[in-house]
Amino acid sequence: MLRTSPQKLNLLAQMIRGKKVDKALNDLTFSKRRVASEVKKCLQSAIANAENNHGLDVDELIVSEAFVGKNLVMKRGRPRARGRFGKILKPFAQVTITVRQLEEQA
C-alpha cells in the first residue's frame, strides 16, 4: 500500500511492463518520480521470490504483469470561507508485479 494516487503509480507500472528485470530496475533507479523507490523495492522482492521459491534464472526474467489497484482514501478537511469545509482526499494505491522466465526459443 503506497501513499500516492493510482493514476501516478500507473505511469511507473506502464514504464516497466514487458521489460527485462535488469532494464526495469535501471529505469526505476533513475526515475524522478517519488514512488519509484517503493516500486523498485516491490520489483526486487518479486525477483527474489522467483529465484528462491521457484528456482528461476534471474537473467531470464521479464516483468510479465505490473498493475495498480485502488486502496483506501483518507478523508481530511480544511476550513474555508463562510463556515464551509474544503474536502481533501488522500488516496492510497497498491501495485502488483509478476515476473516470469522467458522460454527457450528453438
Z-matrix of the N, CA and C atoms (Angstrom, degrees):
N
C 1 1.439
C 2 1.527 1 107.61
N 3 1.316 2 115.80 1 120.87
C 4 1.456 3 121.44 2 -176.41
C 5 1.517 4 110.13 3 -116.54
N 6 1.295 5 117.23 4 142.63
C 7 1.459 6 122.41 5 -178.39
C 8 1.526 7 110.03 6 -85.65
N 9 1.313 8 115.27 7 72.72
C 10 1.455 9 122.81 8 175.77
C 11 1.512 10 108.16 9 -155.88
N 12 1.307 11 116.16 10 165.22
C 13 1.461 12 118.48 11 179.95
C 14 1.530 13 109.88 12 -77.95
N 15 1.321 14 117.59 13 150.34
C 16 1.460 15 120.43 14 178.88
C 17 1.525 16 112.75 15 -61.34
N 18 1.321 17 116.48 16 -31.04
C 19 1.469 18 120.48 17 -179.08
C 20 1.527 19 110.64 18 -64.45
N 21 1.318 20 116.92 19 -42.15
C 22 1.465 21 120.71 20 179.55
C 23 1.526 22 111.22 21 -71.56
N 24 1.316 23 116.48 22 -37.96
C 25 1.458 24 120.57 23 -179.75
C 26 1.527 25 111.26 24 -69.84
N 27 1.317 26 116.86 25 -31.23
C 28 1.462 27 120.98 26 180.00
C 29 1.520 28 111.57 27 -65.85
N 30 1.326 29 118.19 28 -28.73
C 31 1.464 30 120.74 29 176.91
C 32 1.525 31 111.30 30 -61.90
N 33 1.338 32 116.76 31 -39.31
C 34 1.462 33 120.25 32 176.92
C 35 1.521 34 111.71 33 -71.70
N 36 1.331 35 117.05 34 -37.73
C 37 1.465 36 120.44 35 179.36
C 38 1.529 37 110.52 36 -64.29
N 39 1.328 38 117.15 37 -39.21
C 40 1.465 39 120.68 38 177.24
C 41 1.519 40 111.24 39 -65.45
N 42 1.339 41 116.04 40 -33.62
C 43 1.457 42 120.88 41 -176.73
C 44 1.524 43 111.95 42 -66.97
N 45 1.345 44 118.33 43 -33.95
C 46 1.467 45 120.21 44 -175.23
C 47 1.524 46 113.58 45 -100.79
N 48 1.325 47 118.18 46 -11.20
C 49 1.465 48 121.39 47 -174.92
C 50 1.527 49 110.97 48 -63.81
N 51 1.342 50 116.79 49 128.26
C 52 1.457 51 122.40 50 175.94
C 53 1.518 52 114.60 51 85.30
N 54 1.322 53 119.42 52 0.54
C 55 1.465 54 121.87 53 -178.18
C 56 1.523 55 110.44 54 -95.79
N 57 1.334 56 115.48 55 162.46
C 58 1.455 57 120.17 56 171.60
C 59 1.523 58 108.27 57 -68.23
N 60 1.328 59 116.69 58 150.54
C 61 1.459 60 119.79 59 -171.44
C 62 1.521 61 112.99 60 -65.05
N 63 1.337 62 118.66 61 -35.15
C 64 1.462 63 118.98 62 179.75
C 65 1.524 64 111.24 63 -68.20
N 66 1.333 65 117.61 64 -37.21
C 67 1.464 66 121.48 65 176.25
C 68 1.530 67 110.59 66 -67.47
N 69 1.332 68 116.76 67 -39.97
C 70 1.467 69 120.87 68 178.37
C 71 1.528 70 111.30 69 -64.89
N 72 1.334 71 116.85 70 -40.19
C 73 1.468 72 119.98 71 177.47
C 74 1.518 73 111.37 72 -64.02
N 75 1.333 74 117.31 73 -40.17
C 76 1.466 75 120.35 74 177.09
C 77 1.520 76 111.14 75 -63.63
N 78 1.325 77 116.81 76 -42.83
C 79 1.460 78 120.18 77 179.60
C 80 1.528 79 111.55 78 -61.90
N 81 1.333 80 116.18 79 -40.88
C 82 1.463 81 119.55 80 179.66
C 83 1.529 82 112.02 81 -72.41
N 84 1.327 83 117.08 82 -32.62
C 85 1.459 84 120.40 83 178.87
C 86 1.523 85 111.70 84 -63.53
N 87 1.320 86 116.86 85 -40.98
C 88 1.455 87 120.82 86 -175.09
C 89 1.526 88 113.35 87 -100.79
N 90 1.322 89 117.36 88 11.86
C 91 1.452 90 120.66 89 176.09
C 92 1.528 91 109.47 90 -76.69
N 93 1.318 92 117.03 91 146.47
C 94 1.461 93 121.44 92 -179.18
C 95 1.524 94 112.25 93 -90.64
N 96 1.311 95 117.72 94 -1.33
C 97 1.455 96 120.61 95 -178.54
C 98 1.526 97 110.57 96 -74.40
N 99 1.335 98 116.25 97 145.08
C 100 1.461 99 122.20 98 -174.74
C 101 1.527 100 112.14 99 -64.83
N 102 1.321 101 118.46 100 -38.91
C 103 1.466 102 121.17 101 -175.15
C 104 1.517 103 112.89 102 -88.93
N 105 1.329 104 117.93 103 5.56
C 106 1.463 105 120.82 104 -179.00
C 107 1.519 106 111.35 105 -62.28
N 108 1.327 107 117.63 106 -35.02
C 109 1.465 108 119.66 107 179.61
C 110 1.527 109 111.39 108 -67.64
N 111 1.337 110 117.27 109 -35.22
C 112 1.463 111 120.77 110 178.46
C 113 1.531 112 111.13 111 -69.71
N 114 1.326 113 116.60 112 -39.15
C 115 1.468 114 120.72 113 177.97
C 116 1.524 115 109.61 114 -67.95
N 117 1.337 116 116.37 115 -36.63
C 118 1.466 117 120.62 116 177.45
C 119 1.527 118 110.38 117 -63.13
N 120 1.333 119 116.73 118 -40.13
C 121 1.457 120 120.96 119 178.43
C 122 1.522 121 110.77 120 -63.01
N 123 1.327 122 117.03 121 -39.38
C 124 1.462 123 121.79 122 178.48
C 125 1.531 124 110.71 123 -66.11
N 126 1.335 125 116.91 124 -40.69
C 127 1.464 126 121.30 125 178.77
C 128 1.526 127 110.45 126 -65.90
N 129 1.327 128 118.02 127 -41.16
C 130 1.456 129 121.08 128 178.16
C 131 1.528 130 111.14 129 -63.60
N 132 1.322 131 116.65 130 -35.44
C 133 1.459 132 120.53 131 176.77
C 134 1.529 133 110.94 132 -66.46
N 135 1.326 134 116.51 133 -40.73
C 136 1.470 135 120.33 134 178.28
C 137 1.529 136 111.01 135 -64.83
N 138 1.321 137 116.82 136 -37.56
C 139 1.469 138 120.80 137 178.41
C 140 1.528 139 110.18 138 -66.64
N 141 1.325 140 116.57 139 -44.11
C 142 1.469 141 120.54 140 179.73
C 143 1.525 142 111.18 141 -64.37
N 144 1.329 143 117.31 142 -39.56
C 145 1.462 144 120.19 143 177.60
C 146 1.520 145 111.28 144 -64.45
N 147 1.328 146 117.07 145 -40.69
C 148 1.463 147 120.26 146 179.95
C 149 1.523 148 111.03 147 -64.69
N 150 1.325 149 116.08 148 -37.98
C 151 1.456 150 120.02 149 -178.22
C 152 1.532 151 111.65 150 -74.31
N 153 1.337 152 116.84 151 -47.93
C 154 1.467 153 120.07 152 -173.24
C 155 1.526 154 113.15 153 -81.96
N 156 1.322 155 117.60 154 -40.20
C 157 1.463 156 119.81 155 -174.17
C 158 1.522 157 112.92 156 -88.12
N 159 1.342 158 116.88 157 -30.37
C 160 1.465 159 119.28 158 -174.76
C 161 1.528 160 113.51 159 -117.00
N 162 1.329 161 118.14 160 -3.81
C 163 1.458 162 121.61 161 175.76
C 164 1.520 163 114.09 162 67.22
N 165 1.319 164 118.32 163 33.16
C 166 1.463 165 121.40 164 -179.57
C 167 1.530 166 110.30 165 -88.78
N 168 1.329 167 115.79 166 154.89
C 169 1.459 168 121.90 167 179.31
C 170 1.531 169 109.04 168 -82.08
N 171 1.323 170 116.76 169 126.06
C 172 1.469 171 121.45 170 -175.10
C 173 1.528 172 111.64 171 -65.51
N 174 1.340 173 117.53 172 -33.48
C 175 1.470 174 120.63 173 -177.59
C 176 1.527 175 112.42 174 -70.25
N 177 1.322 176 117.56 175 -18.56
C 178 1.463 177 121.83 176 -177.53
C 179 1.526 178 113.35 177 -99.20
N 180 1.329 179 118.42 178 0.44
C 181 1.461 180 121.16 179 -173.70
C 182 1.522 181 112.40 180 -80.74
N 183 1.331 182 114.84 181 143.13
C 184 1.470 183 121.41 182 171.41
C 185 1.535 184 107.79 183 -128.91
N 186 1.326 185 115.16 184 158.82
C 187 1.458 186 120.92 185 176.93
C 188 1.529 187 106.58 186 -83.23
N 189 1.327 188 117.12 187 103.65
C 190 1.460 189 119.43 188 -176.42
C 191 1.527 190 111.41 189 -82.25
N 192 1.325 191 116.75 190 -37.11
C 193 1.465 192 120.59 191 179.59
C 194 1.519 193 108.99 192 -137.24
N 195 1.310 194 115.48 193 139.84
C 196 1.462 195 121.84 194 170.55
C 197 1.518 196 105.62 195 -147.37
N 198 1.324 197 116.11 196 108.52
C 199 1.458 198 118.23 197 -178.74
C 200 1.520 199 110.32 198 -134.50
N 201 1.326 200 114.00 199 159.96
C 202 1.454 201 122.27 200 -172.03
C 203 1.513 202 108.79 201 -120.98
N 204 1.327 203 116.41 202 140.47
C 205 1.453 204 121.21 203 176.37
C 206 1.511 205 110.89 204 -128.07
N 207 1.313 206 114.84 205 156.11
C 208 1.460 207 119.81 206 176.75
C 209 1.515 208 109.38 207 -76.20
N 210 1.316 209 114.51 208 153.54
C 211 1.453 210 120.77 209 174.92
C 212 1.516 211 107.12 210 -132.67
N 213 1.312 212 118.13 211 -156.13
C 214 1.451 213 119.59 212 -176.40
C 215 1.532 214 112.31 213 -66.34
N 216 1.328 215 115.35 214 162.01
C 217 1.460 216 122.34 215 176.52
C 218 1.522 217 107.90 216 -125.67
N 219 1.337 218 116.12 217 118.71
C 220 1.469 219 119.74 218 175.55
C 221 1.515 220 107.83 219 -78.24
N 222 1.293 221 116.39 220 132.80
C 223 1.458 222 120.99 221 -179.44
C 224 1.524 223 108.58 222 -106.78
N 225 1.310 224 115.60 223 120.44
C 226 1.456 225 122.67 224 178.83
C 227 1.520 226 107.95 225 -124.85
N 228 1.314 227 116.07 226 169.89
C 229 1.447 228 118.64 227 -178.49
C 230 1.511 229 111.96 228 -142.57
N 231 1.317 230 114.23 229 166.94
C 232 1.450 231 121.61 230 179.44
C 233 1.521 232 107.90 231 -142.42
N 234 1.308 233 117.79 232 130.46
C 235 1.467 234 119.16 233 178.30
C 236 1.528 235 110.92 234 -66.20
N 237 1.321 236 114.60 235 137.55
C 238 1.466 237 120.43 236 179.96
C 239 1.527 238 108.87 237 -121.04
N 240 1.294 239 115.28 238 -175.49
C 241 1.464 240 120.73 239 -176.53
C 242 1.531 241 111.19 240 -67.11
N 243 1.320 242 116.07 241 153.38
C 244 1.467 243 124.82 242 176.67
C 245 1.526 244 113.24 243 59.42
N 246 1.320 245 116.98 244 32.70
C 247 1.455 246 120.86 245 175.95
C 248 1.509 247 114.65 246 74.47
N 249 1.298 248 117.42 247 13.76
C 250 1.471 249 120.13 248 179.63
C 251 1.520 250 110.17 249 -84.87
N 252 1.317 251 114.00 250 176.85
C 253 1.463 252 121.27 251 -173.25
C 254 1.520 253 108.47 252 -132.79
N 255 1.324 254 117.32 253 122.29
C 256 1.469 255 120.53 254 177.55
C 257 1.511 256 110.15 255 -92.74
N 258 1.313 257 116.14 256 123.87
C 259 1.467 258 121.47 257 -177.06
C 260 1.534 259 109.16 258 -80.77
N 261 1.327 260 116.58 259 131.41
C 262 1.464 261 122.70 260 174.76
C 263 1.521 262 107.30 261 -120.36
N 264 1.324 263 117.17 262 121.51
C 265 1.461 264 122.99 263 179.65
C 266 1.522 265 109.21 264 -105.86
N 267 1.320 266 116.06 265 128.25
C 268 1.458 267 121.33 266 179.84
C 269 1.528 268 107.93 267 -116.30
N 270 1.328 269 117.76 268 94.24
C 271 1.465 270 120.74 269 -173.66
C 272 1.527 271 112.84 270 -79.25
N 273 1.320 272 114.53 271 153.68
C 274 1.455 273 123.33 272 171.96
C 275 1.526 274 107.48 273 -118.51
N 276 1.325 275 115.92 274 152.95
C 277 1.463 276 120.81 275 178.55
C 278 1.526 277 108.54 276 -138.03
N 279 1.328 278 115.53 277 162.72
C 280 1.462 279 120.42 278 176.03
C 281 1.514 280 108.47 279 -128.83
N 282 1.321 281 116.34 280 146.14
C 283 1.459 282 121.72 281 -179.96
C 284 1.527 283 108.26 282 -118.49
N 285 1.329 284 115.74 283 140.38
C 286 1.457 285 122.67 284 177.63
C 287 1.516 286 107.93 285 -124.27
N 288 1.328 287 116.54 286 123.97
C 289 1.462 288 121.66 287 -178.13
C 290 1.519 289 108.43 288 -120.67
N 291 1.331 290 116.20 289 128.68
C 292 1.463 291 122.55 290 178.03
C 293 1.524 292 108.36 291 -119.93
N 294 1.325 293 116.01 292 130.44
C 295 1.467 294 120.22 293 177.35
C 296 1.528 295 108.43 294 -114.32
N 297 1.324 296 115.26 295 152.02
C 298 1.459 297 119.86 296 175.83
C 299 1.517 298 108.92 297 -143.64
N 300 1.312 299 115.93 298 161.54
C 301 1.454 300 121.11 299 -178.27
C 302 1.523 301 109.53 300 -91.22
N 303 1.321 302 115.71 301 138.68
C 304 1.460 303 120.35 302 176.38
C 305 1.525 304 109.19 303 -68.47
N 306 1.328 305 116.47 304 137.12
C 307 1.451 306 120.36 305 178.55
C 308 1.522 307 108.93 306 -80.86
N 309 1.327 308 115.23 307 148.91
C 310 1.474 309 120.73 308 175.49
C 311 1.515 310 110.06 309 -67.79
N 312 1.326 311 115.74 310 131.72
C 313 1.464 312 119.67 311 179.30
C 314 1.526 313 108.92 312 -98.09
N 315 1.334 314 116.24 313 126.87
C 316 1.465 315 120.49 314 -175.39
C 317 1.501 316 111.92 315 -86.42
